Amino acid sequence: MRNWSGHVEFTSTGVTVPANLSELQLLVGSSARIRALGTAHSFNAIADTTGIHVSVAGLDSQIDIDSRASVAWVPAAMRYGEVARLLDAQGWAIPNMASLGHISIAGTIATGTHGSGDHNQTLSASVAGIEMVTTAGDLITITEGEPDFEGSVVALGALGVTTRVLLRIQPRFEVRQYVFDGVTHAALLDGFDEAFASAYSVSFFTCWAPDLTGKIWMKRREGVDASLSGEQLAGGARMGGHLADSKRHPLPEHEAIHCTEQLGELLPWHEALPHFKLDFTPSSGDELQTEYLVPRAQAVRLLRSLESLAPRLHPHLHVSEIRTMRADNLWLSGAYGRDTVGIHFTWKKVPDALALLPEIDALLGAAAGRPHWGKLYAASPSSLIDRYPRFADFGALAHRMDPHGKFRNATLDALLSARVMPR
Ligand SMILES: Cc1cc2nc3c(=O)[nH]c(=O)nc-3n(C[C@H](O)[C@H](O)[C@H](O)COP(=O)(O)OP(=O)(O)OC[C@H]3O[C@@H](n4cnc5c(N)ncnc54)[C@H](O)[C@@H]3O)c2cc1C
């Protein structure tokens, strides 16, 4: 059993898929070591266990919308893209999506997964409640406003097995997607705020190639973002770049067929916010990923500093993506307490591809850059937890909810036993 990229071989004894809630409660209550598995898209061993893996994919797959409160209970195992389709069909939306909709609701929010947008928070920040099976096999609900809530959403699978999630929803909306080629790093970094304010959701893709140019992907929300002028659409006006005349893939060497439609077509929100279409496999899995969530106030300086690594980054990279997100208050979120920029690397699966991880951590970690929980990094557990002001509170919550370490694995053991360094 391996993760999506094939890089991690799980050490569990296998995956059990209970057919209903009582079976799940019995299984969790009677197991010595157990850990929930989503769609296994994480690039590190965060989902691994030496006990048994449990999937909640066999539970009820209903979504339950409360239109008056603008919230919906959704199944933990359902893929984000499928939840999005069901919400859209009933006139609803969530604010944002990750680059692909193939990942499970519970796995996504457990790791602080995010999309982009100056006014958008991580996907975890749309959660208003969590239903989970605890270590004793009890079914509990933790909702917004309760003391443990802010530690229970981005929780790395350490507190229980999530069965349903309550998402805040809003009326459905539409989005037009445009790509601009040939944008220079210099222009982007000189006009960083302008570039990322230019649409509801913006990504910058670069390969750190010697010419230091990249692409801006803009996802413009109809009725919110002003229409692009004729001059902008004619090209040349966007940070020295020009409007792409055909569909693009984030990875330059890949066919764009599986990417969401671009070229300004009016699309339902869930067909434009991800980069990849739900009904296709986005890539072969022949990649590894790293991402640091850095304070927005320091992002331009850090990106300029990374340019010194460009000659060594470029040969190992498929592509790099820069995204923005608004601060949230979830203790283990990469965006906890500060507006944030995600600096992401999609590595080729080649020997030495990860050789730069220590240097990247030294540079971005010095600015309290937080590695994405589901991707690869070189930070030590003690230096990592020091980047989360509420980590000690999370540790106390994890010890209280799971005193005998039933849900623990090697990653959690290392984090929960590491000392919080003096700040
Ligand atoms: C191609 C690709 C593109 C990606 N794009 C993005 C992106 O745009 N933005 C971004 O931020 N990240 C992105 N990621 C990372 C991805 O979002 C995370 O790794 C996410 O955790 C994957 O969800 P999953 O369901 O596969 O979780 P898994 O990898 O299966 O599990 C992750 C964690 O969630 C826990 N978990 C899973 N299910 C449950 C449950 N029912 N109850 C309790 N805990 C549970 C696991 O125990 C584990 O700790 C991408 C990954 C890939 C492979």
Ligand as a Chemical Component Dictionary entry (heavy atoms), coordinates in Angstrom:
data_LIG
# 
_chem_comp.id                   LIG 
_chem_comp.type                 NON-POLYMER 
_chem_comp.pdbx_formal_charge   0 
_chem_comp.three_letter_code    LIG 
# 
loop_
_chem_comp_atom.comp_id 
_chem_comp_atom.atom_id 
_chem_comp_atom.alt_atom_id 
_chem_comp_atom.type_symbol 
_chem_comp_atom.charge 
_chem_comp_atom.model_Cartn_x 
_chem_comp_atom.model_Cartn_y 
_chem_comp_atom.model_Cartn_z 
_chem_comp_atom.pdbx_ordinal 
LIG C1  C1  C 0 -1.668  16.367 -7.100 1  
LIG C2  C2  C 0 -1.834  17.013 -5.754 2  
LIG C3  C3  C 0 -2.249  18.333 -5.684 3  
LIG C4  C4  C 0 -2.394  18.958 -4.430 4  
LIG N1  N1  N 0 -2.823  20.257 -4.399 5  
LIG C5  C5  C 0 -2.914  20.905 -3.218 6  
LIG C6  C6  C 0 -3.336  22.269 -3.155 7  
LIG O1  O1  O 0 -3.731  22.858 -4.159 8  
LIG N2  N2  N 0 -3.320  22.891 -1.952 9  
LIG C7  C7  C 0 -2.914  22.272 -0.814 10 
LIG O2  O2  O 0 -2.895  22.901 0.241  11 
LIG N3  N3  N 0 -2.547  20.942 -0.829 12 
LIG C8  C8  C 0 -2.553  20.272 -1.995 13 
LIG N4  N4  N 0 -2.193  18.942 -2.016 14 
LIG C9  C9  C 0 -1.958  18.248 -0.745 15 
LIG C10 C10 C 0 -3.249  17.581 -0.242 16 
LIG O3  O3  O 0 -4.297  18.505 -0.208 17 
LIG C11 C11 C 0 -3.096  17.036 1.177  18 
LIG O4  O4  O 0 -2.067  16.106 1.203  19 
LIG C12 C12 C 0 -4.392  16.419 1.723  20 
LIG O5  O5  O 0 -4.177  16.014 3.059  21 
LIG C13 C13 C 0 -4.839  15.232 0.917  22 
LIG O6  O6  O 0 -6.067  14.725 1.406  23 
LIG P1  P1  P 0 -6.236  13.139 1.522  24 
LIG O7  O7  O 0 -7.680  12.862 1.639  25 
LIG O8  O8  O 0 -5.496  12.442 0.451  26 
LIG O9  O9  O 0 -5.537  12.889 2.936  27 
LIG P2  P2  P 0 -4.542  11.692 3.354  28 
LIG O10 O10 O 0 -3.225  11.908 2.707  29 
LIG O11 O11 O 0 -5.195  10.389 3.164  30 
LIG O12 O12 O 0 -4.425  11.993 4.923  31 
LIG C14 C14 C 0 -3.901  13.220 5.375  32 
LIG C15 C15 C 0 -4.154  13.355 6.884  33 
LIG O13 O13 O 0 -5.557  13.427 7.114  34 
LIG C16 C16 C 0 -5.947  12.457 8.081  35 
LIG N5  N5  N 0 -7.284  11.981 7.765  36 
LIG C17 C17 C 0 -7.764  11.522 6.575  37 
LIG N6  N6  N 0 -9.042  11.141 6.713  38 
LIG C18 C18 C 0 -9.376  11.361 8.000  39 
LIG C19 C19 C 0 -10.556 11.160 8.781  40 
LIG N7  N7  N 0 -11.669 10.637 8.272  41 
LIG N8  N8  N 0 -10.530 11.492 10.093 42 
LIG C20 C20 C 0 -9.423  12.019 10.673 43 
LIG N9  N9  N 0 -8.283  12.232 9.986  44 
LIG C21 C21 C 0 -8.257  11.918 8.673  45 
LIG C22 C22 C 0 -4.903  11.343 7.954  46 
LIG O14 O14 O 0 -4.828  10.567 9.126  47 
LIG C23 C23 C 0 -3.649  12.160 7.700  48 
LIG O15 O15 O 0 -3.115  12.614 8.910  49 
LIG C24 C24 C 0 -2.090  18.255 -3.236 50 
LIG C25 C25 C 0 -1.690  16.911 -3.306 51 
LIG C26 C26 C 0 -1.585  16.296 -4.552 52 
LIG C27 C27 C 0 -1.186  14.860 -4.626 53 
# 
loop_
_chem_comp_bond.comp_id 
_chem_comp_bond.atom_id_1 
_chem_comp_bond.atom_id_2 
_chem_comp_bond.value_order 
_chem_comp_bond.pdbx_ordinal 
LIG C1  C2  SING 1  
LIG C2  C3  SING 2  
LIG C2  C26 DOUB 3  
LIG C3  C4  DOUB 4  
LIG C4  N1  SING 5  
LIG C4  C24 SING 6  
LIG N1  C5  DOUB 7  
LIG C5  C6  SING 8  
LIG C5  C8  SING 9  
LIG C6  O1  DOUB 10 
LIG C6  N2  SING 11 
LIG N2  C7  SING 12 
LIG C7  O2  DOUB 13 
LIG C7  N3  SING 14 
LIG N3  C8  DOUB 15 
LIG C8  N4  SING 16 
LIG N4  C9  SING 17 
LIG N4  C24 SING 18 
LIG C9  C10 SING 19 
LIG C10 O3  SING 20 
LIG C10 C11 SING 21 
LIG C11 O4  SING 22 
LIG C11 C12 SING 23 
LIG C12 O5  SING 24 
LIG C12 C13 SING 25 
LIG C13 O6  SING 26 
LIG O6  P1  SING 27 
LIG P1  O7  DOUB 28 
LIG P1  O8  SING 29 
LIG P1  O9  SING 30 
LIG O9  P2  SING 31 
LIG P2  O10 DOUB 32 
LIG P2  O11 SING 33 
LIG P2  O12 SING 34 
LIG O12 C14 SING 35 
LIG C14 C15 SING 36 
LIG C15 O13 SING 37 
LIG C15 C23 SING 38 
LIG O13 C16 SING 39 
LIG C16 N5  SING 40 
LIG C16 C22 SING 41 
LIG N5  C17 SING 42 
LIG N5  C21 SING 43 
LIG C17 N6  DOUB 44 
LIG N6  C18 SING 45 
LIG C18 C19 SING 46 
LIG C18 C21 DOUB 47 
LIG C19 N7  SING 48 
LIG C19 N8  DOUB 49 
LIG N8  C20 SING 50 
LIG C20 N9  DOUB 51 
LIG N9  C21 SING 52 
LIG C22 O14 SING 53 
LIG C22 C23 SING 54 
LIG C23 O15 SING 55 
LIG C24 C25 DOUB 56 
LIG C25 C26 SING 57 
LIG C26 C27 SING 58 
# 
